[in-house]
Amino acid sequence: MVEPNPFEIEGVNRGKKQKATFPLLTGVLFFGCLFLGGLMLTPFPEKVRRKLGFSKAPDPVVKIVKEKGEVIEKVTIQEVYRDSKPNYYTPKKGISVAKTSAGFDYKSEVVELKGELASRERVTPGAYEALYRLSVKRPRAAVSLSELESVTPKLGEMLPGLEAMLANAKVSPFFDALYENKAKRLKSRADRLDRLLTKHNYYDCQTMLEMVAAESQRKVFLMQGDMDVVTDGSDGDRLAVMPDEIVNSTYYQPWTSYSWPKVGTVENPLVKGWRTRLAEATSASEISRLKKGIEEMGRRSYLIAEHDPFIVIPVYVIKDRESAWGPNIGDYVAVIYEGKIYPAIVGDGGPSFKVGEASLRMARTINEKASSIHRPVSSVGVTYVIFPRTSVKKWVAPDYEMWKSETERLLGEMGGLGEGYEFYEWKNTLPVQ
């Protein structure tokens, strides 16, 4: 480990260089000696001795660097040591930390306090320190129509009954719980700047409102946020073959929270990859996990994010069984963005510190560039109108026509769609089997 040199003098003004006054021959001899002396400190003399057969030193130890079985580089141990990095933070020259990749602003100030002798203070902990404090403004929830329309324009025009419902709407406790979860996550990772929530992911929710339609008494949970992408899910009955990169992936999740009993005999396509990993597993816990997963895939089928339109709700909301406004798996939802209304269901549970996730099918319909690493909507301008406790009792394979008709019926109970607006009609994109 290379440590700072305590003897190095900083900020010394060397002044102007003086012209040489010694004879030319003396100067040549002087610089020649310096050159030879420097050369002796390099590996070159030993290489010459080794070539002439005079050296008895052992050959330098060579480290082979491989990638996927292929040798890509050979370096000596000396080079490995030379390139190793110290295990403490070393500021780089010319680097400003005023702006961070996580999006938060970094402010600094220097405070001088009266101290003891330098010989004491240089060994006293805290005499020369930097204090770090992350200051976060917790947002308030949007409550008025104008505030909702600031991110979703013409929302009142699309939903004529919304303004009347907002008069008695209240901010959902789930909104405060979301930002409390975010705060806990920030506090638990405050010493790891690379693991903090980004500014974008902290401010990913504009509001969560609990409303009731006066005439029908239909309960509505309205949420505004951004949209990230979920790519999970599998179903051998509807999609027998999936790409090798998915089958062999250790990150792709075969299941979604919304599922139903398997009816066909075609094996889930992801079982093949899980069996391969099971054969290579060594720990008892991993073997048990893989066996249970394979058994589960043999009994049930799941939504497929690439083909089925659904959204994701934080797990802490789904687990709530006391609130009458808490969305559950299978509940119907109308997703509104840029003047279009997309029928869907709540299909999966997600992290408790973020909102605004949708299936790849939903995401690519809104933005064709969407992928697992490219969110379709970066703003908090997506409005999710969810109808709590509307899930059917017995879950079955997706029926897009039924999802559309039920969502349309439920939206009608809160005033319906404005003139000129209509629901998006999903087509089945699954290959014929």
MIVEXZA-506488 format. One record per residue (C-alpha): residue number from 1; y, z, x; residue in one letter. Coordinates in Angstrom, 1 decimal, m for minus. Example, Ala and Ser with C-alpha at 12.3 -4.5 7.8 and 13.67 -1.06 7.14 Angstrom:
REM residues 2
+-----+--------+--------+--------+-----+
|   n |  north |     up |   east | res |
+-----+--------+--------+--------+-----+
|   1 |   m4.5 |    7.8 |   12.3 |   A |
|   2 |   m1.1 |    7.1 |   13.7 |   S |
+-----+--------+--------+--------+-----+
This chain:
REM residues 433
+-----+--------+--------+--------+-----+
|   n |  north |     up |   east | res |
+-----+--------+--------+--------+-----+
|   1 |    0.0 |    0.0 |    0.0 |   M |
|   2 |    3.4 |   m1.0 |    1.4 |   V |
|   3 |    5.9 |    1.7 |    1.0 |   E |
|   4 |    9.7 |    1.5 |    1.3 |   P |
|   5 |   11.0 |    2.1 |    4.9 |   N |
|   6 |   12.9 |    5.4 |    4.9 |   P |
|   7 |   14.7 |    4.4 |    8.1 |   F |
|   8 |   16.1 |    1.1 |    6.7 |   E |
|   9 |   19.9 |    1.1 |    6.6 |   I |
|  10 |   21.5 |   m0.5 |    3.5 |   E |
|  11 |   25.0 |   m1.9 |    3.1 |   G |
|  12 |   26.0 |   m2.0 |    6.8 |   V |
|  13 |   28.7 |   m4.5 |    7.7 |   N |
|  14 |   27.5 |   m6.1 |   10.9 |   R |
|  15 |   30.8 |   m7.7 |   11.7 |   G |
|  16 |   31.3 |  m11.1 |   13.4 |   K |
|  17 |   28.9 |  m12.3 |   16.1 |   K |
|  18 |   30.2 |  m12.4 |   19.7 |   Q |
|  19 |   29.8 |  m15.4 |   21.9 |   K |
|  20 |   27.1 |  m15.2 |   24.6 |   A |
|  21 |   28.5 |  m14.2 |   28.1 |   T |
|  22 |   25.3 |  m14.2 |   30.2 |   F |
|  23 |   24.2 |  m17.2 |   32.3 |   P |
|  24 |   22.2 |  m20.1 |   30.7 |   L |
|  25 |   19.1 |  m19.5 |   32.8 |   L |
|  26 |   19.0 |  m15.8 |   31.9 |   T |
|  27 |   19.3 |  m16.7 |   28.3 |   G |
|  28 |   16.4 |  m19.2 |   28.4 |   V |
|  29 |   14.2 |  m16.6 |   30.1 |   L |
|  30 |   15.2 |  m14.0 |   27.6 |   F |
|  31 |   14.4 |  m16.0 |   24.6 |   F |
|  32 |   11.2 |  m17.4 |   26.2 |   G |
|  33 |    9.9 |  m13.8 |   26.6 |   C |
|  34 |   10.8 |  m13.0 |   23.0 |   L |
|  35 |    8.8 |  m16.1 |   21.9 |   F |
|  36 |    5.8 |  m15.2 |   23.9 |   L |
|  37 |    5.9 |  m11.6 |   22.8 |   G |
|  38 |    6.0 |  m12.7 |   19.2 |   G |
|  39 |    3.2 |  m15.1 |   19.7 |   L |
|  40 |    1.0 |  m12.4 |   21.1 |   M |
|  41 |    1.4 |  m10.5 |   17.8 |   L |
|  42 |    0.0 |  m13.5 |   15.8 |   T |
|  43 |   m3.7 |  m14.5 |   15.4 |   P |
|  44 |   m3.1 |  m17.6 |   17.6 |   F |
|  45 |   m4.1 |  m16.0 |   21.0 |   P |
|  46 |   m7.4 |  m14.8 |   19.6 |   E |
|  47 |   m8.1 |  m18.2 |   18.1 |   K |
|  48 |   m7.6 |  m19.8 |   21.6 |   V |
|  49 |   m9.9 |  m17.2 |   23.2 |   R |
|  50 |  m12.5 |  m17.8 |   20.5 |   R |
|  51 |  m12.4 |  m21.6 |   21.2 |   K |
|  52 |  m12.8 |  m21.0 |   24.9 |   L |
|  53 |  m15.7 |  m18.6 |   24.4 |   G |
|  54 |  m13.9 |  m15.6 |   26.0 |   F |
|  55 |  m13.6 |  m13.5 |   22.9 |   S |
|  56 |  m16.1 |  m10.9 |   22.0 |   K |
|  57 |  m14.4 |   m9.9 |   18.7 |   A |
|  58 |  m16.5 |  m10.4 |   15.6 |   P |
|  59 |  m15.6 |  m13.3 |   13.3 |   D |
|  60 |  m13.1 |  m12.5 |   10.6 |   P |
|  61 |  m14.7 |  m11.4 |    7.3 |   V |
|  62 |  m14.3 |  m14.1 |    4.7 |   V |
|  63 |  m13.9 |  m13.4 |    1.0 |   K |
|  64 |  m15.1 |  m16.1 |   m1.3 |   I |
|  65 |  m13.0 |  m16.5 |   m4.5 |   V |
|  66 |  m15.0 |  m18.0 |   m7.4 |   K |
|  67 |  m14.1 |  m19.2 |  m10.9 |   E |
|  68 |  m16.9 |  m19.9 |  m13.3 |   K |
|  69 |  m19.4 |  m20.2 |  m10.4 |   G |
|  70 |  m17.2 |  m22.7 |   m8.5 |   E |
|  71 |  m15.8 |  m21.8 |   m5.1 |   V |
|  72 |  m12.0 |  m22.4 |   m5.4 |   I |
|  73 |  m10.7 |  m20.6 |   m2.3 |   E |
|  74 |  m11.8 |  m18.8 |    0.9 |   K |
|  75 |   m9.5 |  m16.1 |    2.3 |   V |
|  76 |   m9.9 |  m13.6 |    5.1 |   T |
|  77 |   m9.9 |   m9.9 |    4.4 |   I |
|  78 |   m6.6 |   m9.7 |    6.3 |   Q |
|  79 |   m5.1 |  m12.1 |    3.8 |   E |
|  80 |   m6.4 |  m10.1 |    0.9 |   V |
|  81 |   m4.8 |   m7.0 |    2.2 |   Y |
|  82 |   m1.6 |   m8.8 |    3.0 |   R |
|  83 |   m1.3 |  m10.2 |   m0.5 |   D |
|  84 |   m2.2 |   m6.9 |   m2.3 |   S |
|  85 |    0.5 |   m5.3 |   m4.3 |   K |
|  86 |    1.7 |   m1.7 |   m4.3 |   P |
|  87 |    0.7 |    0.4 |   m7.2 |   N |
|  88 |    4.3 |    1.5 |   m8.0 |   Y |
|  89 |    7.1 |   m0.4 |   m9.5 |   Y |
|  90 |    9.1 |   m2.5 |   m7.0 |   T |
|  91 |   12.3 |   m4.1 |   m8.3 |   P |
|  92 |   12.7 |   m7.7 |   m7.5 |   K |
|  93 |   15.9 |   m9.0 |   m5.9 |   K |
|  94 |   18.2 |  m10.7 |   m8.4 |   G |
|  95 |   16.3 |   m9.6 |  m11.5 |   I |
|  96 |   18.4 |   m8.2 |  m14.4 |   S |
|  97 |   16.7 |   m6.0 |  m17.0 |   V |
|  98 |   19.6 |   m6.1 |  m19.4 |   A |
|  99 |   17.5 |   m8.4 |  m21.6 |   K |
| 100 |   13.7 |   m8.0 |  m22.0 |   T |
| 101 |   11.0 |  m10.3 |  m23.2 |   S |
| 102 |   10.3 |   m7.8 |  m26.0 |   A |
| 103 |   13.7 |   m8.5 |  m27.4 |   G |
| 104 |   15.4 |   m5.1 |  m27.0 |   F |
| 105 |   18.7 |   m4.7 |  m25.1 |   D |
| 106 |   18.6 |   m2.5 |  m21.9 |   Y |
| 107 |   21.7 |   m0.5 |  m21.2 |   K |
| 108 |   22.3 |    1.7 |  m18.1 |   S |
| 109 |   24.9 |    4.1 |  m16.8 |   E |
| 110 |   25.1 |    6.2 |  m13.6 |   V |
| 111 |   25.8 |    9.9 |  m13.9 |   V |
| 112 |   26.7 |   12.0 |  m10.8 |   E |
| 113 |   26.0 |   15.7 |  m10.7 |   L |
| 114 |   26.9 |   18.3 |   m8.1 |   K |
| 115 |   23.9 |   18.9 |   m5.8 |   G |
| 116 |   22.6 |   20.8 |   m2.8 |   E |
| 117 |   22.3 |   19.6 |    0.8 |   L |
| 118 |   20.9 |   16.1 |    1.2 |   A |
| 119 |   17.9 |   17.5 |    3.2 |   S |
| 120 |   17.0 |   19.5 |    0.1 |   R |
| 121 |   17.8 |   17.0 |   m2.6 |   E |
| 122 |   15.8 |   14.2 |   m1.0 |   R |
| 123 |   12.6 |   16.2 |   m1.6 |   V |
| 124 |   13.6 |   17.7 |   m4.9 |   T |
| 125 |   12.0 |   16.1 |   m8.0 |   P |
| 126 |   14.6 |   14.9 |  m10.5 |   G |
| 127 |   17.5 |   14.8 |   m8.0 |   A |
| 128 |   17.4 |   11.0 |   m8.0 |   Y |
| 129 |   15.9 |    9.8 |  m11.3 |   E |
| 130 |   16.3 |    7.3 |  m14.1 |   A |
| 131 |   15.9 |    8.3 |  m17.7 |   L |
| 132 |   14.5 |    5.8 |  m20.2 |   Y |
| 133 |   15.2 |    6.1 |  m24.0 |   R |
| 134 |   14.2 |    3.5 |  m26.6 |   L |
| 135 |   16.7 |    3.6 |  m29.4 |   S |
| 136 |   15.6 |    1.9 |  m32.6 |   V |
| 137 |   17.5 |    1.4 |  m35.9 |   K |
| 138 |   15.1 |    1.7 |  m38.8 |   R |
| 139 |   16.1 |   m0.9 |  m41.5 |   P |
| 140 |   16.7 |   m0.2 |  m45.1 |   R |
| 141 |   14.9 |   m2.2 |  m47.8 |   A |
| 142 |   16.6 |   m5.0 |  m49.7 |   A |
| 143 |   17.1 |   m4.0 |  m53.3 |   V |
| 144 |   19.5 |   m6.4 |  m55.0 |   S |
| 145 |   19.0 |  m10.0 |  m55.9 |   L |
| 146 |   21.7 |  m11.1 |  m53.5 |   S |
| 147 |   19.9 |   m9.3 |  m50.7 |   E |
| 148 |   16.6 |  m10.9 |  m51.6 |   L |
| 149 |   18.2 |  m14.3 |  m51.8 |   E |
| 150 |   19.8 |  m13.9 |  m48.4 |   S |
| 151 |   16.3 |  m14.7 |  m47.0 |   V |
| 152 |   14.7 |  m16.5 |  m49.9 |   T |
| 153 |   17.4 |  m18.8 |  m51.5 |   P |
| 154 |   17.3 |  m19.5 |  m55.2 |   K |
| 155 |   14.7 |  m16.8 |  m55.8 |   L |
| 156 |   16.4 |  m15.7 |  m59.0 |   G |
| 157 |   16.4 |  m19.4 |  m60.2 |   E |
| 158 |   12.7 |  m19.7 |  m59.5 |   M |
| 159 |   11.9 |  m16.4 |  m61.2 |   L |
| 160 |   14.3 |  m16.0 |  m64.2 |   P |
| 161 |   12.9 |  m12.6 |  m65.1 |   G |
| 162 |   13.4 |  m11.1 |  m61.7 |   L |
| 163 |   17.0 |   m9.9 |  m61.9 |   E |
| 164 |   16.3 |   m7.8 |  m65.0 |   A |
| 165 |   13.3 |   m6.2 |  m63.3 |   M |
| 166 |   15.4 |   m5.3 |  m60.2 |   L |
| 167 |   17.6 |   m3.1 |  m62.3 |   A |
| 168 |   14.9 |   m0.5 |  m62.5 |   N |
| 169 |   13.0 |   m1.4 |  m59.3 |   A |
| 170 |   12.4 |    1.2 |  m56.7 |   K |
| 171 |   11.7 |    0.9 |  m53.0 |   V |
| 172 |    8.0 |    1.5 |  m52.5 |   S |
| 173 |    6.9 |    4.4 |  m50.4 |   P |
| 174 |    4.7 |    1.9 |  m48.5 |   F |
| 175 |    7.9 |    0.5 |  m47.0 |   F |
| 176 |    8.8 |    3.9 |  m45.4 |   D |
| 177 |    5.2 |    4.3 |  m44.4 |   A |
| 178 |    5.2 |    0.9 |  m42.6 |   L |
| 179 |    8.2 |    1.8 |  m40.4 |   Y |
| 180 |    6.8 |    5.3 |  m39.8 |   E |
| 181 |    3.6 |    3.6 |  m38.5 |   N |
| 182 |    5.7 |    1.4 |  m36.3 |   K |
| 183 |    7.6 |    4.4 |  m35.0 |   A |
| 184 |    4.4 |    6.2 |  m34.1 |   K |
| 185 |    3.1 |    3.1 |  m32.3 |   R |
| 186 |    6.3 |    2.9 |  m30.3 |   L |
| 187 |    6.2 |    6.6 |  m29.3 |   K |
| 188 |    2.5 |    6.3 |  m28.2 |   S |
| 189 |    3.3 |    3.4 |  m26.0 |   R |
| 190 |    6.9 |    4.2 |  m24.9 |   A |
| 191 |    5.9 |    4.3 |  m21.2 |   D |
| 192 |    4.3 |    0.8 |  m21.3 |   R |
| 193 |    7.1 |   m1.7 |  m21.8 |   L |
| 194 |    4.6 |   m4.5 |  m21.9 |   D |
| 195 |    2.8 |   m3.0 |  m24.9 |   R |
| 196 |    5.7 |   m2.2 |  m27.1 |   L |
| 197 |    6.3 |   m4.0 |  m30.4 |   L |
| 198 |    8.7 |   m6.9 |  m29.9 |   T |
| 199 |   11.9 |   m6.9 |  m31.8 |   K |
| 200 |   10.6 |   m9.7 |  m33.9 |   H |
| 201 |    7.4 |   m7.7 |  m34.9 |   N |
| 202 |    9.4 |   m4.5 |  m35.5 |   Y |
| 203 |   11.7 |   m6.2 |  m38.0 |   Y |
| 204 |    9.0 |   m8.2 |  m39.8 |   D |
| 205 |    9.5 |   m6.7 |  m43.3 |   C |
| 206 |   12.7 |   m7.1 |  m45.5 |   Q |
| 207 |   11.6 |   m5.1 |  m48.4 |   T |
| 208 |    8.7 |   m3.7 |  m50.6 |   M |
| 209 |    9.7 |   m3.1 |  m54.2 |   L |
| 210 |    7.8 |   m1.6 |  m57.2 |   E |
| 211 |    8.8 |   m3.2 |  m60.5 |   M |
| 212 |    7.8 |   m3.3 |  m64.1 |   V |
| 213 |    8.4 |   m6.1 |  m66.6 |   A |
| 214 |   10.0 |   m4.5 |  m69.7 |   A |
| 215 |    8.3 |   m6.5 |  m72.4 |   E |
| 216 |    4.7 |   m6.9 |  m71.0 |   S |
| 217 |    4.8 |   m3.7 |  m68.8 |   Q |
| 218 |    3.2 |   m5.8 |  m66.1 |   R |
| 219 |    3.5 |   m4.0 |  m62.7 |   K |
| 220 |    4.6 |   m6.1 |  m59.8 |   V |
| 221 |    4.7 |   m5.4 |  m56.1 |   F |
| 222 |    7.3 |   m7.6 |  m54.3 |   L |
| 223 |    7.3 |   m7.9 |  m50.6 |   M |
| 224 |    9.4 |  m10.0 |  m48.2 |   Q |
| 225 |    8.5 |  m10.7 |  m44.6 |   G |
| 226 |    7.5 |  m13.3 |  m42.1 |   D |
| 227 |    4.2 |  m15.1 |  m41.9 |   M |
| 228 |    1.7 |  m14.8 |  m39.1 |   D |
| 229 |   m1.8 |  m16.4 |  m39.0 |   V |
| 230 |   m5.2 |  m15.0 |  m39.5 |   V |
| 231 |   m8.2 |  m17.3 |  m38.6 |   T |
| 232 |  m11.2 |  m15.1 |  m39.6 |   D |
| 233 |  m14.1 |  m15.7 |  m42.0 |   G |
| 234 |  m17.4 |  m17.6 |  m42.4 |   S |
| 235 |  m19.8 |  m18.7 |  m45.1 |   D |
| 236 |  m23.1 |  m20.5 |  m44.5 |   G |
| 237 |  m23.3 |  m21.4 |  m48.2 |   D |
| 238 |  m20.1 |  m23.5 |  m48.0 |   R |
| 239 |  m19.7 |  m24.3 |  m44.3 |   L |
| 240 |  m23.0 |  m24.6 |  m42.4 |   A |
| 241 |  m21.5 |  m25.8 |  m39.1 |   V |
| 242 |  m18.6 |  m24.4 |  m37.2 |   M |
| 243 |  m17.2 |  m25.5 |  m33.8 |   P |
| 244 |  m18.9 |  m24.1 |  m30.7 |   D |
| 245 |  m15.7 |  m22.5 |  m29.5 |   E |
| 246 |  m15.8 |  m20.4 |  m32.7 |   I |
| 247 |  m19.5 |  m19.8 |  m32.7 |   V |
| 248 |  m19.4 |  m18.5 |  m29.1 |   N |
| 249 |  m16.1 |  m16.7 |  m29.4 |   S |
| 250 |  m16.1 |  m12.9 |  m28.9 |   T |
| 251 |  m12.8 |  m12.6 |  m30.7 |   Y |
| 252 |  m13.4 |  m14.6 |  m33.9 |   Y |
| 253 |  m14.3 |  m12.3 |  m36.8 |   Q |
| 254 |  m17.1 |  m13.6 |  m39.1 |   P |
| 255 |  m16.0 |  m11.6 |  m42.1 |   W |
| 256 |  m13.1 |  m10.9 |  m44.4 |   T |
| 257 |  m12.6 |   m7.9 |  m46.7 |   S |
| 258 |  m13.1 |  m10.1 |  m49.7 |   Y |
| 259 |  m16.8 |  m11.1 |  m49.8 |   S |
| 260 |  m19.7 |  m11.7 |  m52.2 |   W |
| 261 |  m23.5 |  m11.8 |  m52.2 |   P |
| 262 |  m24.9 |  m14.7 |  m50.3 |   K |
| 263 |  m26.8 |  m17.1 |  m52.6 |   V |
| 264 |  m28.0 |  m20.0 |  m50.4 |   G |
| 265 |  m30.6 |  m20.2 |  m47.7 |   T |
| 266 |  m28.4 |  m21.8 |  m45.0 |   V |
| 267 |  m27.8 |  m19.3 |  m42.2 |   E |
| 268 |  m24.2 |  m18.2 |  m41.4 |   N |
| 269 |  m23.2 |  m20.5 |  m38.5 |   P |
| 270 |  m21.9 |  m17.6 |  m36.5 |   L |
| 271 |  m25.2 |  m15.8 |  m36.4 |   V |
| 272 |  m26.3 |  m18.1 |  m33.5 |   K |
| 273 |  m23.5 |  m16.8 |  m31.2 |   G |
| 274 |  m24.2 |  m13.2 |  m32.2 |   W |
| 275 |  m27.9 |  m13.6 |  m31.3 |   R |
| 276 |  m27.0 |  m15.0 |  m27.9 |   T |
| 277 |  m24.7 |  m12.0 |  m27.2 |   R |
| 278 |  m27.4 |   m9.6 |  m28.6 |   L |
| 279 |  m29.9 |  m11.0 |  m26.0 |   A |
| 280 |  m27.5 |  m10.3 |  m23.2 |   E |
| 281 |  m26.3 |   m6.9 |  m24.5 |   A |
| 282 |  m27.2 |   m3.8 |  m22.4 |   T |
| 283 |  m25.4 |   m0.8 |  m24.1 |   S |
| 284 |  m27.0 |    0.8 |  m27.1 |   A |
| 285 |  m23.8 |    0.8 |  m29.0 |   S |
| 286 |  m23.2 |   m2.9 |  m28.5 |   E |
| 287 |  m26.8 |   m3.7 |  m29.5 |   I |
| 288 |  m26.4 |   m1.6 |  m32.7 |   S |
| 289 |  m23.1 |   m3.3 |  m33.5 |   R |
| 290 |  m24.5 |   m6.8 |  m33.1 |   L |
| 291 |  m27.6 |   m6.1 |  m35.1 |   K |
| 292 |  m25.6 |   m4.7 |  m38.0 |   K |
| 293 |  m23.3 |   m7.7 |  m37.9 |   G |
| 294 |  m26.1 |  m10.2 |  m38.0 |   I |
| 295 |  m27.7 |   m8.3 |  m40.9 |   E |
| 296 |  m24.4 |   m8.3 |  m42.7 |   E |
| 297 |  m23.9 |  m12.0 |  m42.3 |   M |
| 298 |  m27.4 |  m12.5 |  m43.7 |   G |
| 299 |  m26.5 |  m10.7 |  m46.9 |   R |
| 300 |  m22.9 |  m11.7 |  m47.7 |   R |
| 301 |  m20.5 |  m14.6 |  m47.6 |   S |
| 302 |  m16.8 |  m14.5 |  m46.8 |   Y |
| 303 |  m13.5 |  m16.4 |  m47.1 |   L |
| 304 |  m12.9 |  m19.0 |  m44.5 |   I |
| 305 |   m9.3 |  m18.8 |  m43.2 |   A |
| 306 |   m9.2 |  m22.5 |  m42.3 |   E |
| 307 |  m10.1 |  m23.6 |  m45.9 |   H |
| 308 |   m9.2 |  m20.7 |  m48.3 |   D |
| 309 |   m5.6 |  m19.7 |  m49.2 |   P |
| 310 |   m5.2 |  m15.9 |  m49.0 |   F |
| 311 |   m2.9 |  m13.3 |  m47.6 |   I |
| 312 |   m3.4 |  m10.1 |  m45.6 |   V |
| 313 |   m2.2 |   m6.6 |  m46.6 |   I |
| 314 |   m2.0 |   m3.6 |  m44.2 |   P |
| 315 |   m5.0 |   m1.4 |  m44.4 |   V |
| 316 |   m3.1 |    1.7 |  m45.1 |   Y |
| 317 |   m1.9 |    0.1 |  m48.4 |   V |
| 318 |   m5.3 |   m1.1 |  m49.4 |   I |
| 319 |   m6.8 |    2.3 |  m48.8 |   K |
| 320 |   m4.3 |    4.0 |  m51.2 |   D |
| 321 |   m6.0 |    4.8 |  m54.5 |   R |
| 322 |   m3.2 |    6.8 |  m56.0 |   E |
| 323 |   m0.3 |    4.4 |  m56.3 |   S |
| 324 |   m0.5 |    2.1 |  m59.4 |   A |
| 325 |    1.5 |   m0.5 |  m57.4 |   W |
| 326 |   m0.7 |   m0.5 |  m54.3 |   G |
| 327 |   m2.2 |   m4.0 |  m53.8 |   P |
| 328 |   m6.0 |   m4.2 |  m53.4 |   N |
| 329 |   m8.4 |   m6.8 |  m52.1 |   I |
| 330 |   m8.9 |   m9.6 |  m54.7 |   G |
| 331 |   m5.5 |   m9.1 |  m56.4 |   D |
| 332 |   m3.6 |  m12.2 |  m57.3 |   Y |
| 333 |   m0.4 |  m13.2 |  m55.5 |   V |
| 334 |    2.3 |  m15.8 |  m55.7 |   A |
| 335 |    3.6 |  m16.8 |  m52.2 |   V |
| 336 |    7.1 |  m18.2 |  m52.4 |   I |
| 337 |    8.8 |  m20.2 |  m49.6 |   Y |
| 338 |   11.4 |  m22.9 |  m49.5 |   E |
| 339 |   11.3 |  m23.6 |  m53.3 |   G |
| 340 |    7.5 |  m23.8 |  m53.5 |   K |
| 341 |    5.0 |  m21.3 |  m55.2 |   I |
| 342 |    1.5 |  m21.0 |  m53.7 |   Y |
| 343 |   m1.2 |  m19.2 |  m55.7 |   P |
| 344 |   m3.5 |  m17.0 |  m53.7 |   A |
| 345 |   m5.3 |  m13.7 |  m53.5 |   I |
| 346 |   m5.3 |  m10.7 |  m51.2 |   V |
| 347 |   m8.2 |  m11.6 |  m49.0 |   G |
| 348 |   m8.2 |   m9.2 |  m46.1 |   D |
| 349 |   m6.8 |   m6.0 |  m44.6 |   G |
| 350 |   m4.7 |   m6.0 |  m41.4 |   G |
| 351 |   m3.0 |   m3.7 |  m38.9 |   P |
| 352 |   m1.0 |   m0.8 |  m40.4 |   S |
| 353 |    2.1 |   m1.5 |  m38.3 |   F |
| 354 |    2.9 |   m5.1 |  m39.4 |   K |
| 355 |    3.1 |   m7.2 |  m42.6 |   V |
| 356 |    3.2 |  m10.9 |  m43.3 |   G |
| 357 |   m0.1 |  m12.5 |  m42.5 |   E |
| 358 |   m1.8 |  m15.4 |  m44.2 |   A |
| 359 |   m4.8 |  m17.6 |  m43.8 |   S |
| 360 |   m4.7 |  m20.7 |  m41.6 |   L |
| 361 |   m5.0 |  m22.8 |  m44.7 |   R |
| 362 |   m1.9 |  m21.2 |  m46.3 |   M |
| 363 |    0.0 |  m21.3 |  m43.0 |   A |
| 364 |   m0.7 |  m25.0 |  m42.2 |   R |
| 365 |    0.3 |  m26.0 |  m45.7 |   T |
| 366 |    3.7 |  m24.4 |  m45.2 |   I |
| 367 |    4.0 |  m25.6 |  m41.6 |   N |
| 368 |    1.6 |  m28.1 |  m40.1 |   E |
| 369 |    2.2 |  m26.7 |  m36.6 |   K |
| 370 |    0.8 |  m23.3 |  m37.5 |   A |
| 371 |   m2.1 |  m22.0 |  m35.4 |   S |
| 372 |   m3.5 |  m18.7 |  m34.1 |   S |
| 373 |   m0.7 |  m18.6 |  m31.6 |   I |
| 374 |    2.1 |  m20.3 |  m33.6 |   H |
| 375 |    3.4 |  m18.6 |  m36.7 |   R |
| 376 |    4.4 |  m20.9 |  m39.6 |   P |
| 377 |    7.5 |  m18.8 |  m40.6 |   V |
| 378 |    9.5 |  m16.8 |  m38.1 |   S |
| 379 |   12.1 |  m15.5 |  m40.5 |   S |
| 380 |   11.5 |  m12.7 |  m43.1 |   V |
| 381 |   12.1 |  m15.3 |  m45.8 |   G |
| 382 |    8.6 |  m15.4 |  m47.4 |   V |
| 383 |    8.4 |  m13.6 |  m50.7 |   T |
| 384 |    5.0 |  m12.3 |  m51.8 |   Y |
| 385 |    4.8 |  m11.4 |  m55.5 |   V |
| 386 |    1.6 |   m9.4 |  m55.8 |   I |
| 387 |    0.0 |   m8.2 |  m59.1 |   F |
| 388 |   m1.7 |   m4.9 |  m58.4 |   P |
| 389 |   m5.1 |   m4.1 |  m60.0 |   R |
| 390 |   m5.7 |   m7.6 |  m61.1 |   T |
| 391 |   m8.8 |   m8.3 |  m59.0 |   S |
| 392 |  m11.9 |   m9.3 |  m60.9 |   V |
| 393 |  m14.7 |   m6.7 |  m60.9 |   K |
| 394 |  m17.3 |   m9.0 |  m59.5 |   K |
| 395 |  m16.2 |  m11.1 |  m56.5 |   W |
| 396 |  m17.5 |  m14.6 |  m56.3 |   V |
| 397 |  m16.9 |  m17.7 |  m54.1 |   A |
| 398 |  m13.3 |  m19.0 |  m54.3 |   P |
| 399 |  m12.3 |  m20.9 |  m57.4 |   D |
| 400 |   m8.9 |  m22.4 |  m56.7 |   Y |
| 401 |   m8.3 |  m23.5 |  m60.3 |   E |
| 402 |   m9.0 |  m20.0 |  m61.6 |   M |
| 403 |   m6.7 |  m18.5 |  m58.9 |   W |
| 404 |   m3.9 |  m20.8 |  m60.0 |   K |
| 405 |   m4.3 |  m20.3 |  m63.7 |   S |
| 406 |   m4.5 |  m16.5 |  m63.4 |   E |
| 407 |   m1.5 |  m16.3 |  m61.0 |   T |
| 408 |    0.4 |  m18.5 |  m63.4 |   E |
| 409 |   m0.5 |  m16.3 |  m66.4 |   R |
| 410 |    0.5 |  m13.1 |  m64.6 |   L |
| 411 |    3.8 |  m14.6 |  m63.4 |   L |
| 412 |    4.4 |  m15.5 |  m67.1 |   G |
| 413 |    4.2 |  m11.8 |  m68.0 |   E |
| 414 |    7.3 |  m11.2 |  m65.8 |   M |
| 415 |    9.3 |  m14.2 |  m67.1 |   G |
| 416 |    7.5 |  m17.2 |  m65.7 |   G |
| 417 |    8.8 |  m19.9 |  m63.4 |   L |
| 418 |   12.3 |  m21.5 |  m63.7 |   G |
| 419 |   12.8 |  m25.0 |  m65.0 |   E |
| 420 |   11.7 |  m27.7 |  m62.5 |   G |
| 421 |    9.4 |  m25.4 |  m60.5 |   Y |
| 422 |    5.6 |  m25.4 |  m60.6 |   E |
| 423 |    2.6 |  m24.0 |  m58.8 |   F |
| 424 |    1.1 |  m25.7 |  m55.8 |   Y |
| 425 |   m2.4 |  m27.1 |  m56.5 |   E |
| 426 |   m5.0 |  m26.4 |  m53.9 |   W |
| 427 |   m7.7 |  m29.0 |  m53.1 |   K |
| 428 |  m11.1 |  m28.2 |  m51.7 |   N |
| 429 |  m11.2 |  m29.2 |  m48.0 |   T |
| 430 |  m14.7 |  m28.1 |  m47.3 |   L |
| 431 |  m17.2 |  m30.9 |  m46.3 |   P |
| 432 |  m19.8 |  m31.8 |  m48.8 |   V |
| 433 |  m23.1 |  m30.2 |  m47.8 |   Q |
+-----+--------+--------+--------+-----+
